[in-house]
Structures are given as structure tokens and as C-alpha cells.
Amino acid sequence: MLLPASERTNITVSAVPRHPLDIKPSGNAFCSSTTTTTCSTKIAAAPAVASAPQPPAIDLRSALGHFSRLDDDLINLILEQVDAPALVHVGATCKAFYALSRVEDLWKTLVVRDGLDDRTAWLRTWRNTYLRLPLERTSAVSCAGFFSDLLYRPFRCAHVDVAPYAGPVGRAAAGTTAAGVVVGVSNRIERLGDLTPEDFSRRWFDRPFILTDPVKTWPVYENWDMEILLGMYGDVVFRAEAVDWPLRMYAQYMNDNQDESPLYLFDRGFVEKMALRVDGHAGEHDDDDDGDDVAVDYFPPSCFGEDLFDVLEDQRPDSKWLIVGPARSGSTFHKDPNATSAWNAVIKGAKYWIMFPCSDTAGPPPGVFFSADQSEVTSPLSIAEWLLGFHAEARRANGCLEGICYEGEVLHVPSGWWHLVVNLSPSIAITQNFVPRAHLADVLLFLRDKPDQVSGFGNDAKNSYELFVQKMRSRHPQLLEEALAKIDGNSEGKKRKWDSVTGTDEARSATGNGMFSFDFVDDDLERS
């Protein structure tokens, strides 16, 4: 079991084991005695030293023939076009193609494309599982002398221990991580027992925080663990990213996989599939169809108050998800859909969060790049790769907040915040998106101005903005008018600012011409 951060000391980064096929990074080729490209060939002035005869140089890449002129990424792109029998045959031609044909993403794509029948068991790797190849019959031919970042990088990232990157935060005081990075108290996400709806609306609606008390009152917190879920729902099919698997098979995968980015079970229909009783608002009881008072399985913490998307009733976008995953699984940097806020409650396990606010002036988190409208986000392929390359820089960046959410705790994700989350241990969690009053204007603006990025609505919602406005006008007209006025006020304020800088519209009248002008006095008055 993962210890609290305050009890973890002298964390060391574990060594990476040898690649099962003896493959090494491309850079090692320059210093290897087993290839024709060695450091000794680069140092012409080095004095000759008598030594024992060396074995002849091995160049596995030369066996690729004309394919040796292509880089590994291009060869991999070609191999993506072939079927499983052809991939096996290609791998039998030489050691270099044997190694390239074992890329797990190739076989994962085949599993997703072709599917698996109900009798299939998970067999540690995507290749073994697709071919139904028992582990004892799996070959492991040494490919020493083959150097490839394409093959080595996923293996390296799959063996990154994420725990040292998460500490000491959460319950710990300021300190230094195993990587030598100082973590100050100011970086830590606030930890609170509970909040009232009034406190949340007044002070906390735009800040991440962790609540330690509410989830511990949920029946699912007392009753759920993986063994119990398998006994009750082992044959129920859940969505795990690109595959739909029975929970039993996902548990096999969860307990024994070698993926750089382990599959994350993320199912939006779990309430119906598991026949859960869920109260839409805080409370411990609900009424069944006969009007009897019955216990619910979980309910939102009271501080989050009402969810204004509730006015859409059965037309609301997806909002509830069951999340299950092994250690190292999680989500790379993203913002929650439709400008909603969210809470994420850990039933079992522990999750490390690192978060950044979003504004017109602040850029994205280190290592993250997005298009002008933020519809496309580019970041490292995996969480482990981001941790290796950008975690230390992120901790030094302005606005960075981080913390560990332990089992029985719930974390608040404010609207618009960038966040990365990774499981520090096998975890079970429930998350829910919602629209608090304080962020109603943000959601309306998103639905109106970014219709191509709106997600989760059914096909019957042709215009999500108009639908939401219509429902809000009938149920909460005052709230709607205040939010629309806020949007118009912000837009008008930006327009006046732009006009004062460019000398347009009213500014033209003030200067008597249409020429570009700056008016520092008015600008200062506007800022005051």
C-alpha cells in the first residue's frame, strides 16, 4: 500500500532493467563496440593501444536491405498497414525486422480493430493476447546490436517509477524530491475537511482543493474494492479507452501489462450498468419508485451545490464516469469539457495531480502546446515521458499546484484549469462534471463560441447553446440574465480597450481622425 507522503523518506529512482530483446537507445550506437559506428572511429588522434582481437562488428540494421535507408518511424508506419500474419512473417526474416515487428502499438491496433471474443484472456502483451500465445511459448531472441529510440523509449517509460515525482506533496511539508527539486508549501493544493456551499461559492469556486471527509460517508467507499467489483460485475462490459472489455479481462490487464501508457477504464454508463442508486445532490437517502426511503450508493459533496446542467434533464451532456486503472495510468494535460468544473473522488488507491490555471496571458503548462483556439493540444506521448522531461520545470512555473488525493478524498477541478493526473497505485474513482453558478458565464461562452469543441451532448441537441439558454430561461431566468450581462460586459470591455489602442470607433471621434493613436492618460484611467 502507498504510504502517505509524510511517511515516505529517501525515495530513490529505480534502475531500468535490461530490454528483453537487448535493444538500446540510438545514441548508444556511437559508443558501442558491436556496431560499425563506434566512438573509436571518431577519435582519429587517439594513440594505438595493443589489445586482444575484437569480434567482427555486427550491424543488424544492414539486414533490412533497402529498408535500412528508412528511419524506424517510417518503417513502423509501413508495418501499420499489414495484417497479423504478414507481421509475423516479416518478423521472421531477420533480427532487425523481428524487433520492429514486436512494437506493442502495432498489435494493440490489431486488437482494437479486430476485437477479441469472450473466451480470450489477457496474456501480458498485446501481441501474445492477439495471437493467443501462452507466455511459456513466447520467443525472446536477442537483438543486441540494434539501436532504436522507437523501440527503447516506450520500454524506458514503462519502467518509470512515478512515486518520486509526486513527493513530498499532499500531507508533507516543504522539502526536496529524489530529483533534487524543492517543493514549497505554496505549490500544494489546499486540503480541507469539508466546505459549505456558501464557502465554495464565495471563496473556492475558482481554486483546486482536496476534501478529506465527505467521501468517507459513501456506501461505495465502505463496500468497493477490486475483488468485490469482480464478484459482482466481472462479466459486465466497460469502456477502457478504445476497447470494450468485461471487467474480469480488464482486471487481468490491470494486474499484468507492460504498456508505456496503461489503458484507463473510463466508463460513462457505469451507474446504469451497476444499477447504482445516485442522489443528484448531497444527502444520504433518496426515494425509490414506491416512494420508500432508500440509501444511495454515493452523492456529490454538499459544497458543490446545484449543477445547472440539471435543467437539461435527459438532454444533458455526459457527466459521470467510473475510473479504474493500474499504477502509472492516468490522463495527460487537458481541460475538462464544455468549460465545466469537476470533482474526482478516490475510492481506492491514490492519485497525483499537477495543475495550472488558464488565462488570456498565461501560457500552457511546460511541454504542452495548443492551437490558437485550443482545439488541438500537443504534449509528450505519455505521462512518464512528460515527467522525465518537464516535471522539474513545471514545479518552478508560476501558478503550478500539486497534491496527492488519497482514498476517501475528493479533489475539485475548477473550470478551465489544465491538469495532469496519474495513479500512484491501483485505483478506483468516481468523477463528475458540473456547472456551478460562478462559472455559468464561462460555460455559456464556450457553448456559444466553440460549437466545434462541444462534447457529450446527444444527437438530438442540434444547438447546445440555444438549448441551454432556453432551459435556463424557463428555470433560472435571473441567473441567466446575470451571466449574459457578464459576457456582454467582458466583451464590451475588451472592445473598448482595443478601440483605445487602435484609434477606432469612439476613439476616432475623440482624435478627430482615423489615424492610429495611443492615449496613455485614458489607458491609465481605464486600468484604475
C-alpha positions as CSV (number, residue, x, y, z in Angstrom):
1,M,0.0,0.0,0.0
2,L,1.3,3.5,-0.8
3,L,2.4,5.3,2.3
4,P,1.3,9.0,3.0
5,A,3.9,11.4,1.7
6,S,4.9,12.4,5.2
7,E,6.0,8.8,5.9
8,R,8.0,8.3,2.7
9,T,11.6,9.1,3.0
10,N,14.8,8.5,1.0
11,I,12.9,7.8,-2.2
12,T,15.2,6.5,-4.9
13,V,14.6,6.2,-8.6
14,S,14.6,2.5,-9.5
15,A,17.1,1.3,-12.2
16,V,15.7,0.4,-15.6
17,P,16.0,-3.3,-16.3
18,R,17.6,-4.6,-19.5
19,H,15.4,-4.6,-22.6
20,P,14.0,-8.1,-23.1
21,L,15.4,-8.1,-26.7
22,D,18.7,-6.3,-25.7
23,I,17.7,-3.2,-27.6
24,K,19.4,0.1,-26.7
25,P,18.7,3.8,-27.5
26,S,20.0,5.1,-30.8
27,G,22.7,7.2,-29.1
28,N,24.4,4.1,-27.7
29,A,25.4,3.1,-31.2
30,F,28.1,5.8,-31.2
31,C,29.8,4.2,-28.2
32,S,29.2,0.5,-28.8
33,S,31.8,-2.0,-29.8
34,T,29.2,-4.2,-31.5
35,T,28.5,-1.8,-34.4
36,T,30.4,-0.3,-37.2
37,T,29.7,3.2,-35.8
38,T,31.8,3.4,-32.7
39,C,33.4,6.1,-30.6
40,S,36.9,4.8,-31.6
41,T,36.2,5.7,-35.2
42,K,35.5,9.2,-34.2
43,I,38.8,9.8,-32.4
44,A,41.5,9.6,-35.1
45,A,44.2,11.1,-33.0
46,A,44.0,8.5,-30.2
47,P,47.3,6.5,-29.7
48,A,47.2,2.9,-30.8
49,V,47.0,0.5,-27.8
50,A,47.7,-3.2,-28.2
51,S,44.6,-5.2,-27.3
52,A,43.1,-8.6,-27.8
53,P,41.5,-9.2,-31.2
54,Q,37.9,-7.9,-31.3
55,P,35.0,-9.9,-32.8
56,P,33.8,-8.6,-36.1
57,A,31.4,-5.7,-35.9
58,I,27.7,-6.5,-36.1
59,D,25.3,-4.3,-37.9
60,L,21.8,-5.7,-37.5
61,R,20.3,-2.8,-39.4
62,S,22.1,-3.8,-42.6
63,A,20.0,-6.9,-42.8
64,L,16.9,-4.7,-43.5
65,G,18.2,-4.3,-47.1
66,H,16.7,-1.2,-48.8
67,F,14.6,-0.6,-45.7
68,S,17.8,0.3,-43.8
69,R,17.7,3.6,-45.6
70,L,14.4,4.5,-43.8
71,D,14.2,5.6,-40.2
72,D,12.3,3.5,-37.7
73,D,9.3,5.7,-37.6
74,L,8.7,5.3,-41.3
75,I,9.2,1.6,-41.2
76,N,6.7,1.4,-38.4
77,L,4.2,3.4,-40.4
78,I,4.6,0.8,-43.2
79,L,4.1,-2.1,-40.8
80,E,0.9,-0.5,-39.6
81,Q,-0.6,-1.3,-43.0
82,V,-0.1,-5.0,-42.8
83,D,-2.3,-7.7,-41.1
84,A,-1.2,-10.0,-38.3
85,P,0.0,-13.0,-40.4
86,A,2.1,-10.7,-42.6
87,L,3.5,-9.0,-39.4
88,V,4.6,-12.4,-38.1
89,H,6.2,-13.4,-41.4
90,V,8.1,-10.0,-41.7
91,G,9.4,-10.6,-38.2
92,A,10.8,-14.0,-39.2
93,T,13.1,-12.5,-41.9
94,C,15.9,-11.1,-39.7
95,K,16.6,-9.9,-36.2
96,A,16.1,-6.3,-37.1
97,F,12.6,-6.9,-38.5
98,Y,11.9,-9.3,-35.6
99,A,12.5,-6.4,-33.2
100,L,10.5,-3.9,-35.3
101,S,7.6,-6.3,-35.6
102,R,7.3,-6.6,-31.8
103,V,6.3,-2.9,-31.3
104,E,3.3,-3.2,-29.0
105,D,1.3,-0.4,-30.6
106,L,1.2,-2.4,-33.8
107,W,-0.5,-5.3,-32.0
108,K,-2.7,-3.0,-29.9
109,T,-4.1,-1.5,-33.1
110,L,-4.9,-5.0,-34.4
111,V,-6.7,-5.9,-31.1
112,V,-8.8,-2.6,-31.3
113,R,-9.5,-3.1,-35.0
114,D,-10.4,-6.9,-34.9
115,G,-11.7,-7.2,-31.4
116,L,-11.5,-10.2,-29.1
117,D,-14.0,-12.9,-28.4
118,D,-15.4,-13.5,-24.9
119,R,-13.1,-16.5,-24.4
120,T,-9.9,-14.5,-24.9
121,A,-7.7,-14.0,-21.8
122,W,-5.2,-11.2,-21.4
123,L,-1.6,-12.6,-21.8
124,R,0.7,-9.8,-20.6
125,T,1.3,-8.2,-24.0
126,W,-0.9,-7.1,-26.9
127,R,1.0,-9.4,-29.3
128,N,0.5,-12.5,-27.1
129,T,-3.1,-11.7,-26.5
130,Y,-3.9,-11.2,-30.2
131,L,-2.1,-14.4,-31.2
132,R,-3.3,-16.3,-28.1
133,L,0.3,-17.2,-27.4
134,P,0.9,-18.6,-23.9
135,L,3.7,-16.9,-22.1
136,E,5.8,-20.1,-21.9
137,R,5.8,-20.2,-25.7
138,T,6.9,-16.6,-26.2
139,S,10.2,-16.2,-28.0
140,A,12.8,-13.6,-26.9
141,V,15.5,-13.5,-29.5
142,S,18.4,-11.3,-28.5
143,C,18.7,-8.3,-30.9
144,A,21.9,-7.0,-29.3
145,G,23.5,-4.5,-31.8
146,F,20.1,-3.0,-32.8
147,F,19.7,0.6,-31.6
148,S,16.3,2.3,-31.8
149,D,14.6,5.1,-29.9
150,L,11.3,3.9,-31.3
151,L,11.7,0.6,-29.5
152,Y,13.6,1.6,-26.4
153,R,11.6,4.8,-25.4
154,P,8.3,3.0,-24.6
155,F,10.2,0.4,-22.6
156,R,12.1,3.0,-20.7
157,C,8.9,5.0,-19.9
158,A,7.0,1.8,-18.9
159,H,9.6,1.4,-16.1
160,V,9.5,4.9,-14.7
161,D,8.5,4.9,-11.0
162,V,6.1,7.8,-10.8
163,A,6.1,7.9,-6.9
164,P,9.3,10.0,-6.6
165,Y,7.8,12.7,-8.8
166,A,4.8,13.0,-6.5
167,G,6.6,13.7,-3.3
168,P,6.8,15.3,-1.0
169,V,3.4,17.0,-1.5
170,G,-0.1,16.5,-0.2
171,R,0.3,16.0,3.6
172,A,4.1,16.7,3.6
173,A,5.9,19.9,4.5
174,A,8.3,21.7,2.1
175,G,11.2,19.5,1.1
176,T,13.3,18.1,-1.7
177,T,12.4,15.3,-4.0
178,A,14.6,12.4,-5.1
179,A,15.4,14.5,-8.2
180,G,16.6,17.4,-6.0
181,V,13.6,19.7,-6.7
182,V,12.5,21.8,-3.8
183,V,8.7,21.7,-3.2
184,G,7.4,24.7,-1.3
185,V,4.2,24.9,0.7
186,S,2.8,27.4,-1.9
187,N,2.7,24.7,-4.5
188,R,0.5,22.4,-2.5
189,I,-3.2,22.0,-3.3
190,E,-5.1,23.1,-0.2
191,R,-6.5,20.2,2.0
192,L,-9.8,20.8,3.9
193,G,-12.1,18.7,5.9
194,D,-15.3,20.0,4.2
195,L,-16.9,23.1,2.8
196,T,-20.4,24.7,2.9
197,P,-22.0,25.6,-0.4
198,E,-21.7,29.3,0.7
199,D,-17.9,29.0,1.3
200,F,-17.5,27.3,-2.1
201,S,-19.4,30.0,-4.0
202,R,-17.7,32.8,-2.2
203,R,-14.1,31.8,-2.0
204,W,-13.3,28.4,-3.5
205,F,-15.2,28.1,-6.8
206,D,-12.0,29.0,-8.8
207,R,-9.4,27.2,-6.7
208,P,-8.4,23.5,-6.6
209,F,-8.7,21.9,-3.2
210,I,-9.0,18.4,-1.6
211,L,-11.7,17.5,0.8
212,T,-10.9,14.7,3.3
213,D,-14.3,14.0,4.9
214,P,-17.3,13.7,2.5
215,V,-16.3,10.6,0.5
216,K,-15.8,8.6,3.7
217,T,-19.6,8.7,4.3
218,W,-20.4,7.0,1.0
219,P,-21.5,3.3,1.0
220,V,-19.3,2.6,-2.1
221,Y,-16.3,3.8,-0.1
222,E,-17.0,1.2,2.5
223,N,-18.1,-1.6,0.1
224,W,-15.9,-1.3,-3.0
225,D,-12.6,-2.9,-3.8
226,M,-11.4,-4.7,-6.9
227,E,-12.2,-8.2,-5.6
228,I,-15.8,-7.2,-4.7
229,L,-16.4,-5.5,-8.0
230,L,-15.1,-8.5,-9.9
231,G,-17.5,-10.7,-7.9
232,M,-20.5,-8.5,-8.7
233,Y,-19.7,-7.1,-12.2
234,G,-16.9,-9.4,-13.6
235,D,-18.9,-10.1,-16.8
236,V,-20.2,-6.6,-17.2
237,V,-18.6,-4.8,-20.2
238,F,-17.0,-1.4,-19.5
239,R,-15.2,1.1,-21.8
240,A,-11.4,1.3,-21.4
241,E,-10.4,4.0,-23.9
242,A,-10.6,2.3,-27.3
243,V,-11.8,-1.2,-26.1
244,D,-14.9,-2.6,-24.5
245,W,-14.0,-5.4,-22.2
246,P,-15.6,-7.4,-19.4
247,L,-14.3,-6.1,-16.1
248,R,-12.7,-9.5,-15.5
249,M,-10.5,-9.1,-18.5
250,Y,-9.6,-5.5,-17.7
251,A,-8.5,-6.7,-14.2
252,Q,-6.2,-9.2,-15.8
253,Y,-4.7,-6.4,-18.0
254,M,-4.5,-4.1,-15.0
255,N,-2.5,-6.6,-12.9
256,D,0.0,-7.6,-15.7
257,N,0.8,-5.3,-18.5
258,Q,4.0,-3.7,-19.9
259,D,2.4,-0.6,-21.6
260,E,4.0,2.8,-21.5
261,S,0.6,4.3,-21.1
262,P,-1.7,1.7,-19.4
263,L,-5.3,1.6,-20.5
264,Y,-7.6,3.6,-18.3
265,L,-11.1,2.3,-17.7
266,F,-13.3,5.4,-18.1
267,D,-16.9,4.4,-18.4
268,R,-19.8,6.9,-18.6
269,G,-22.6,4.4,-18.3
270,F,-21.5,2.7,-15.1
271,V,-24.5,3.9,-13.0
272,E,-26.9,2.0,-15.2
273,K,-24.6,-1.0,-15.7
274,M,-24.0,-1.4,-12.0
275,A,-27.6,-0.5,-11.0
276,L,-26.4,2.2,-8.6
277,R,-28.6,4.5,-6.6
278,V,-27.3,8.0,-7.0
279,D,-28.5,11.2,-5.4
280,G,-28.1,14.2,-7.6
281,H,-27.4,16.4,-4.6
282,A,-25.8,15.9,-1.2
283,G,-27.7,13.6,1.1
284,E,-27.7,10.0,2.2
285,H,-31.1,8.9,1.1
286,D,-33.4,9.0,-1.9
287,D,-36.9,7.8,-2.8
288,D,-37.4,4.6,-4.9
289,D,-40.3,4.2,-7.4
290,D,-42.6,3.3,-4.5
291,G,-41.7,6.4,-2.5
292,D,-39.8,4.5,0.1
293,D,-36.7,6.0,1.6
294,V,-33.6,4.0,0.5
295,A,-29.9,4.5,0.9
296,V,-28.0,5.8,-2.1
297,D,-24.6,4.5,-3.1
298,Y,-22.9,7.9,-3.4
299,F,-23.8,11.6,-3.7
300,P,-21.9,14.8,-4.6
301,P,-20.3,16.6,-1.7
302,S,-22.6,19.2,-0.5
303,C,-20.3,22.2,-1.1
304,F,-20.6,21.9,-4.9
305,G,-24.3,22.8,-4.6
306,E,-26.5,22.6,-7.6
307,D,-25.4,21.6,-11.1
308,L,-27.0,24.0,-13.6
309,F,-26.7,21.4,-16.4
310,D,-29.5,19.6,-14.5
311,V,-32.0,21.9,-16.2
312,L,-31.3,19.9,-19.4
313,E,-32.6,16.7,-17.7
314,D,-32.1,13.7,-20.1
315,Q,-30.6,16.0,-22.7
316,R,-27.6,17.0,-20.5
317,P,-24.1,16.0,-21.7
318,D,-22.3,13.1,-20.2
319,S,-21.3,13.9,-16.6
320,K,-20.5,10.8,-14.5
321,W,-17.6,8.4,-15.0
322,L,-16.2,5.3,-13.3
323,I,-12.4,5.4,-13.4
324,V,-10.3,2.3,-12.8
325,G,-6.6,1.9,-13.6
326,P,-3.2,0.4,-12.5
327,A,-0.3,2.4,-11.2
328,R,1.1,4.8,-13.9
329,S,-2.2,5.1,-15.7
330,G,-3.9,8.4,-15.9
331,S,-4.6,11.4,-18.1
332,T,-2.1,13.8,-19.7
333,F,-2.7,17.5,-19.6
334,H,-6.2,18.6,-20.6
335,K,-9.1,20.8,-19.5
336,D,-12.5,19.4,-18.7
337,P,-15.1,19.6,-21.5
338,N,-17.5,22.4,-22.1
339,A,-15.8,24.7,-19.6
340,T,-17.3,22.6,-16.8
341,S,-15.9,22.2,-13.3
342,A,-15.4,18.7,-11.9
343,W,-14.8,16.7,-8.7
344,N,-12.8,13.4,-8.6
345,A,-13.3,11.1,-5.6
346,V,-10.8,8.3,-4.9
347,I,-12.5,5.1,-3.6
348,K,-9.3,3.0,-3.5
349,G,-5.7,4.0,-4.2
350,A,-4.0,7.4,-4.6
351,K,-3.7,9.9,-7.4
352,Y,-1.1,12.6,-8.0
353,W,-2.4,15.8,-9.5
354,I,-0.4,18.7,-11.0
355,M,-2.5,21.7,-12.2
356,F,-2.2,25.1,-13.8
357,P,-4.7,28.0,-14.2
358,C,-5.7,29.2,-17.7
359,S,-5.9,32.8,-18.6
360,D,-5.5,35.1,-21.6
361,T,-2.0,36.0,-20.6
362,A,-0.7,32.7,-19.1
363,G,0.7,30.0,-21.5
364,P,0.1,26.3,-21.2
365,P,2.0,24.0,-18.8
366,P,5.6,23.3,-19.8
367,G,5.8,20.7,-22.6
368,V,2.2,21.4,-23.7
369,F,1.4,23.3,-26.9
370,F,-2.0,24.1,-28.4
371,S,-3.6,25.7,-31.4
372,A,-4.9,29.3,-31.4
373,D,-8.4,28.2,-30.5
374,Q,-7.1,25.5,-28.1
375,S,-9.0,22.8,-30.0
376,E,-5.8,20.8,-30.6
377,V,-3.3,20.0,-27.8
378,T,0.1,18.5,-28.3
379,S,2.1,17.1,-25.5
380,P,4.6,14.2,-24.9
381,L,3.2,10.8,-25.8
382,S,2.9,9.5,-22.2
383,I,2.8,10.8,-18.6
384,A,6.1,9.1,-17.9
385,E,7.8,10.9,-20.8
386,W,6.4,14.3,-19.5
387,L,7.6,13.6,-16.0
388,L,11.1,12.8,-17.3
389,G,11.3,15.9,-19.5
390,F,9.2,18.6,-18.0
391,H,8.2,17.9,-14.4
392,A,11.1,19.8,-12.7
393,E,10.4,22.9,-14.9
394,A,6.7,22.7,-14.2
395,R,7.2,22.8,-10.5
396,R,9.1,26.1,-10.9
397,A,6.5,27.6,-13.1
398,N,4.1,30.3,-11.9
399,G,0.7,29.0,-10.9
400,C,1.7,25.4,-10.5
401,L,-0.3,23.5,-7.9
402,E,0.2,19.8,-7.0
403,G,-1.1,17.3,-4.5
404,I,-2.0,13.7,-3.7
405,C,-5.6,12.7,-3.3
406,Y,-5.7,9.6,-1.2
407,E,-8.6,7.1,-0.9
408,G,-11.6,8.5,0.8
409,E,-10.8,12.0,-0.5
410,V,-12.1,14.2,-3.3
411,L,-10.4,16.8,-5.4
412,H,-12.0,19.9,-7.1
413,V,-11.0,20.8,-10.6
414,P,-12.1,24.4,-11.4
415,S,-13.4,25.3,-14.8
416,G,-10.6,26.0,-17.3
417,W,-7.7,24.6,-15.3
418,W,-5.1,22.4,-17.0
419,H,-4.5,19.2,-15.1
420,L,-2.5,16.0,-15.3
421,V,-3.3,13.1,-13.1
422,V,-1.5,9.8,-12.6
423,N,-2.3,6.8,-10.4
424,L,0.4,6.1,-7.8
425,S,-1.2,2.8,-7.0
426,P,-4.1,0.7,-8.5
427,S,-7.1,3.0,-8.1
428,I,-10.9,3.1,-8.3
429,A,-12.5,6.5,-8.5
430,I,-15.7,8.3,-9.5
431,T,-15.7,11.7,-11.2
432,Q,-18.5,14.1,-12.1
433,N,-18.6,17.3,-14.2
434,F,-20.9,20.1,-13.1
435,V,-21.8,23.7,-13.7
436,P,-21.7,25.9,-10.6
437,R,-23.3,29.4,-10.7
438,A,-20.0,31.1,-10.6
439,H,-19.0,29.5,-13.9
440,L,-22.3,29.7,-15.7
441,A,-21.0,32.6,-18.0
442,D,-17.9,30.5,-18.9
443,V,-20.0,27.6,-19.9
444,L,-22.4,29.7,-21.9
445,L,-19.5,31.4,-23.7
446,F,-17.9,28.1,-24.5
447,L,-21.1,26.6,-25.9
448,R,-21.7,29.8,-28.0
449,D,-18.3,30.5,-29.4
450,K,-16.8,27.0,-29.7
451,P,-19.5,24.8,-31.0
452,D,-17.0,22.5,-32.8
453,Q,-15.4,21.7,-29.4
454,V,-18.6,21.0,-27.5
455,S,-18.8,17.3,-26.5
456,G,-21.1,14.8,-24.7
457,F,-24.5,16.0,-26.0
458,G,-26.8,13.6,-27.7
459,N,-27.6,13.8,-31.4
460,D,-31.0,15.5,-30.6
461,A,-29.2,18.6,-29.3
462,K,-28.6,20.4,-32.5
463,N,-27.6,23.6,-30.9
464,S,-26.4,23.1,-27.3
465,Y,-26.1,26.8,-26.6
466,E,-29.7,27.6,-27.6
467,L,-30.9,24.6,-25.8
468,F,-29.2,25.5,-22.6
469,V,-30.3,29.2,-22.8
470,Q,-33.9,28.1,-23.4
471,K,-33.9,25.7,-20.4
472,M,-32.2,28.2,-18.1
473,R,-34.6,31.0,-19.1
474,S,-37.6,28.8,-18.0
475,R,-36.0,27.6,-14.7
476,H,-33.5,30.3,-13.7
477,P,-34.1,33.5,-15.6
478,Q,-32.4,35.8,-13.2
479,L,-29.2,33.7,-13.2
480,L,-29.2,33.6,-17.0
481,E,-29.6,37.3,-17.4
482,E,-26.8,37.9,-14.9
483,A,-24.5,35.5,-16.8
484,L,-25.4,37.0,-20.2
485,A,-24.8,40.5,-18.9
486,K,-21.4,39.4,-17.6
487,I,-20.5,38.0,-21.0
488,D,-21.6,41.2,-22.8
489,G,-19.7,43.3,-20.2
490,N,-16.5,41.4,-20.7
491,S,-16.8,41.6,-24.5
492,E,-17.6,45.3,-24.4
493,G,-14.7,45.9,-22.0
494,K,-12.3,44.2,-24.4
495,K,-13.7,46.1,-27.4
496,R,-13.2,49.5,-25.6
497,K,-9.7,48.5,-24.7
498,W,-8.9,47.6,-28.3
499,D,-10.5,50.7,-29.7
500,S,-8.5,52.9,-27.4
501,V,-5.3,51.3,-28.6
502,T,-6.1,51.3,-32.4
503,G,-8.0,54.5,-32.6
504,T,-11.2,53.1,-33.9
505,D,-14.9,53.9,-33.4
506,E,-15.3,56.2,-30.3
507,A,-11.5,56.8,-30.2
508,R,-11.7,58.1,-33.8
509,S,-14.2,60.7,-32.7
510,A,-12.0,61.8,-29.8
511,T,-9.0,62.3,-32.0
512,G,-10.9,63.8,-35.0
513,N,-9.2,61.4,-37.5
514,G,-8.9,57.7,-38.2
515,M,-5.1,57.5,-37.6
516,F,-3.5,55.1,-35.2
517,S,-3.0,56.7,-31.8
518,F,-2.1,55.9,-28.2
519,D,-3.8,57.8,-25.3
520,F,-1.8,56.9,-22.2
521,V,-3.9,59.1,-19.9
522,D,-7.2,57.3,-20.9
523,D,-5.5,54.0,-20.7
524,D,-4.3,54.6,-17.2
525,L,-7.8,55.8,-16.2
526,E,-9.3,52.6,-17.6
527,R,-7.0,50.4,-15.6
528,S,-7.6,52.2,-12.3
